[in-house]
């Protein structure tokens, strides 16, 4: 893992329950380049993702979210 860390927010259009958010966090964290992925309690439609930007592009991580069938954008 490099020292080149970056972060971004993923805005999920759908309203997700606690279990659905947890499952999505697990899916995103399964990427070897992702350090963390979490929905803050006060913003359940926004997921913060921290990743190694020398290993992966944010657009690719967003693609993993969209591959689940959700409508999402990067902020």
C-alpha positions in Angstrom: 0.0 0.0 0.0 1.3 3.4 -0.9 1.1 6.7 1.0 -1.0 8.2 -1.8 -4.4 8.2 -0.1 -7.4 10.0 -1.4 -11.1 10.1 -0.5 -14.4 11.0 -2.1 -18.1 10.7 -1.3 -20.6 8.5 -3.1 -24.1 9.8 -3.3 -26.6 7.0 -3.4 -30.0 8.0 -4.9 -31.9 5.1 -3.4 -32.9 5.0 0.3 -31.1 2.1 1.8 -31.7 0.4 5.1 -29.0 -0.3 7.7 -28.4 -3.8 6.4 -28.3 -2.6 2.8 -25.8 0.1 3.6 -23.6 -2.4 5.6 -23.6 -4.8 2.6 -22.6 -2.0 0.2 -19.8 -1.0 2.5 -18.6 -4.6 2.6 -18.7 -4.7 -1.3 -16.7 -1.5 -1.6 -14.2 -2.5 1.1 -13.6 -5.8 -0.7 -11.5 -3.9 -3.3 -7.9 -4.3 -2.3 -7.3 -0.6 -3.0 -10.0 0.7 -0.6 -8.9 1.5 2.9 -12.3 2.3 4.3 -15.9 2.8 3.2 -18.7 4.0 5.5 -22.0 5.8 5.6 -21.9 8.5 8.4 -24.9 8.1 10.7 -26.2 11.6 10.0 -26.0 11.3 6.1 -27.2 7.8 5.2 -27.2 8.6 1.5 -23.5 9.5 1.4 -20.7 7.0 1.7 -17.2 8.2 2.4 -14.5 6.1 0.6 -10.8 6.3 1.4 -8.6 4.6 -1.1 -5.1 4.2 -2.5 -5.1 6.5 -5.6 -2.0 4.9 -7.0 -3.8 1.5 -7.0 -7.3 2.5 -8.2 -9.3 5.3 -9.7 -12.3 6.8 -7.9 -14.4 6.2 -11.1 -13.7 2.5 -10.9 -14.8 2.3 -7.3 -18.0 4.2 -8.2 -18.5 1.6 -11.0 -18.5 -1.2 -8.3 -21.3 0.6 -6.5 -23.3 1.0 -9.8 -22.7 -2.7 -10.6 -24.9 -3.5 -7.6 -27.8 -1.9 -9.5 -27.8 1.3 -7.5 -27.9 4.8 -9.0 -24.9 6.7 -7.6 -22.7 9.7 -8.3 -19.4 10.8 -7.1 -19.1 14.1 -5.1 
